[in-house]
Structures are given as structure tokens and as C-alpha cells.
Amino acid sequence: MSFLNATQKMAADFVREEDGAQIVEYGMIIGAVSLVLIALLSGLGGTGGAFTTMVGKVKTCLGGGACT
């Protein structure tokens, strides 16, 4: 088998491989559930609660502001 054929076979096997896709999908699901939980729980802290303060800091950080 020539180098070109071996490289072509490795590339085709890599494209058919689906194990890594499941990890990405699980990560996206965990991220989405986390965002929903943060949105739902942010109302529990009141106006000066620690959770509300933390959510505000996360929003600032994700929005491009200073992460403290």
C-alpha cells in the first residue's frame, strides 16, 4: 500500500468516526441546561442576594466586560 493510499484510508476512517461527536453533543446539552438553571434560579436571590450578584458577574464576563 502506498503512502497516498494509506493517508486516504486514514482520512476516510477519521470522517466515519463518530465517537467524538457524542462528547460534543453532551457538552452542548449540559451547557444549555446550565443556562436555563441560571436563568430560573436568578429570580430566587432577590435584589441583593449572593446568587443574583454572581449571575450579574457571569453576565458581565460573558458580555465582554471585566471578569472579577
C-alpha atoms as an extended CHARMM CRD file, in Angstrom:
* protein
*
        68  EXT
         1         1  MET       CA              0.0000000000        0.0000000000        0.0000000000  PROA      1               0.0000000000
         2         2  SER       CA              1.4390000000        3.3480000000       -0.9530000000  PROA      2               0.0000000000
         3         3  PHE       CA              1.7100000000        6.3600000000        1.3300000000  PROA      3               0.0000000000
         4         4  LEU       CA             -1.0550000000        8.1600000000       -0.5940000000  PROA      4               0.0000000000
         5         5  ASN       CA             -3.4480000000        5.2120000000       -0.2780000000  PROA      5               0.0000000000
         6         6  ALA       CA             -2.6960000000        4.8340000000        3.4300000000  PROA      6               0.0000000000
         7         7  THR       CA             -3.2780000000        8.5560000000        4.0320000000  PROA      7               0.0000000000
         8         8  GLN       CA             -6.5210000000        8.4350000000        2.0610000000  PROA      8               0.0000000000
         9         9  LYS       CA             -7.7310000000        5.4220000000        4.0800000000  PROA      9               0.0000000000
        10        10  MET       CA             -6.8590000000        7.1520000000        7.3940000000  PROA      10              0.0000000000
        11        11  ALA       CA             -8.7580000000       10.2890000000        6.3190000000  PROA      11              0.0000000000
        12        12  ALA       CA            -11.8180000000        8.2460000000        5.3200000000  PROA      12              0.0000000000
        13        13  ASP       CA            -11.7490000000        6.3470000000        8.6470000000  PROA      13              0.0000000000
        14        14  PHE       CA            -11.4610000000        9.6420000000       10.5550000000  PROA      14              0.0000000000
        15        15  VAL       CA            -14.5060000000       11.1120000000        8.7590000000  PROA      15              0.0000000000
        16        16  ARG       CA            -16.5890000000        7.9980000000        9.5550000000  PROA      16              0.0000000000
        17        17  GLU       CA            -15.6190000000        8.0370000000       13.2480000000  PROA      17              0.0000000000
        18        18  GLU       CA            -18.4640000000        9.3550000000       15.4230000000  PROA      18              0.0000000000
        19        19  ASP       CA            -17.2230000000        8.8660000000       18.9950000000  PROA      19              0.0000000000
        20        20  GLY       CA            -16.1300000000       12.4820000000       19.4420000000  PROA      20              0.0000000000
        21        21  ALA       CA            -19.4660000000       13.8390000000       18.2140000000  PROA      21              0.0000000000
        22        22  GLN       CA            -21.2710000000       12.3470000000       21.2140000000  PROA      22              0.0000000000
        23        23  ILE       CA            -18.9780000000       14.1540000000       23.6280000000  PROA      23              0.0000000000
        24        24  VAL       CA            -19.6620000000       17.4720000000       21.8900000000  PROA      24              0.0000000000
        25        25  GLU       CA            -23.4070000000       16.8370000000       21.9680000000  PROA      25              0.0000000000
        26        26  TYR       CA            -23.3460000000       16.0440000000       25.6950000000  PROA      26              0.0000000000
        27        27  GLY       CA            -21.3370000000       19.2010000000       26.3240000000  PROA      27              0.0000000000
        28        28  MET       CA            -23.8820000000       21.2930000000       24.4410000000  PROA      28              0.0000000000
        29        29  ILE       CA            -26.7640000000       19.7330000000       26.3890000000  PROA      29              0.0000000000
        30        30  ILE       CA            -25.0220000000       20.3780000000       29.7200000000  PROA      30              0.0000000000
        31        31  GLY       CA            -24.3420000000       23.9830000000       28.6860000000  PROA      31              0.0000000000
        32        32  ALA       CA            -27.9560000000       24.5830000000       27.6600000000  PROA      32              0.0000000000
        33        33  VAL       CA            -29.3270000000       23.0650000000       30.8740000000  PROA      33              0.0000000000
        34        34  SER       CA            -26.8950000000       25.1630000000       32.9210000000  PROA      34              0.0000000000
        35        35  LEU       CA            -28.0280000000       28.3720000000       31.2360000000  PROA      35              0.0000000000
        36        36  VAL       CA            -31.6830000000       27.5080000000       31.8430000000  PROA      36              0.0000000000
        37        37  LEU       CA            -30.9850000000       26.7610000000       35.5170000000  PROA      37              0.0000000000
        38        38  ILE       CA            -29.1120000000       30.0360000000       35.9480000000  PROA      38              0.0000000000
        39        39  ALA       CA            -31.9910000000       31.9240000000       34.3510000000  PROA      39              0.0000000000
        40        40  LEU       CA            -34.5700000000       30.2030000000       36.5710000000  PROA      40              0.0000000000
        41        41  LEU       CA            -32.5730000000       30.4990000000       39.7900000000  PROA      41              0.0000000000
        42        42  SER       CA            -31.5740000000       34.1180000000       39.2690000000  PROA      42              0.0000000000
        43        43  GLY       CA            -35.0040000000       35.2170000000       40.4710000000  PROA      43              0.0000000000
        44        44  LEU       CA            -34.5270000000       33.4770000000       43.8210000000  PROA      44              0.0000000000
        45        45  GLY       CA            -31.8190000000       35.7960000000       45.1180000000  PROA      45              0.0000000000
        46        46  GLY       CA            -33.8480000000       38.9510000000       45.4790000000  PROA      46              0.0000000000
        47        47  THR       CA            -32.2880000000       42.3040000000       44.6160000000  PROA      47              0.0000000000
        48        48  GLY       CA            -29.2080000000       41.9870000000       46.8180000000  PROA      48              0.0000000000
        49        49  GLY       CA            -28.7920000000       38.2130000000       47.0540000000  PROA      49              0.0000000000
        50        50  ALA       CA            -25.4670000000       36.4780000000       46.5520000000  PROA      50              0.0000000000
        51        51  PHE       CA            -26.8210000000       34.3850000000       43.6760000000  PROA      51              0.0000000000
        52        52  THR       CA            -28.0830000000       37.4610000000       41.8430000000  PROA      52              0.0000000000
        53        53  THR       CA            -24.6880000000       39.1160000000       42.3250000000  PROA      53              0.0000000000
        54        54  MET       CA            -22.9140000000       36.0470000000       40.9270000000  PROA      54              0.0000000000
        55        55  VAL       CA            -25.2510000000       35.8880000000       37.9320000000  PROA      55              0.0000000000
        56        56  GLY       CA            -24.5910000000       39.5620000000       37.2430000000  PROA      56              0.0000000000
        57        57  LYS       CA            -20.8420000000       38.9460000000       37.2960000000  PROA      57              0.0000000000
        58        58  VAL       CA            -21.1810000000       35.9910000000       34.9130000000  PROA      58              0.0000000000
        59        59  LYS       CA            -23.3150000000       38.0660000000       32.5330000000  PROA      59              0.0000000000
        60        60  THR       CA            -20.7230000000       40.8590000000       32.6040000000  PROA      60              0.0000000000
        61        61  CYS       CA            -17.8800000000       38.4360000000       31.9760000000  PROA      61              0.0000000000
        62        62  LEU       CA            -19.6740000000       36.6560000000       29.1060000000  PROA      62              0.0000000000
        63        63  GLY       CA            -20.6650000000       40.0110000000       27.6310000000  PROA      63              0.0000000000
        64        64  GLY       CA            -17.0250000000       41.0350000000       27.2370000000  PROA      64              0.0000000000
        65        65  GLY       CA            -16.7000000000       43.0110000000       30.4510000000  PROA      65              0.0000000000
        66        66  ALA       CA            -14.1530000000       42.5940000000       33.2130000000  PROA      66              0.0000000000
        67        67  CYS       CA            -14.2010000000       39.1170000000       34.8020000000  PROA      67              0.0000000000
        68        68  THR       CA            -13.7190000000       39.5410000000       38.5550000000  PROA      68              0.0000000000
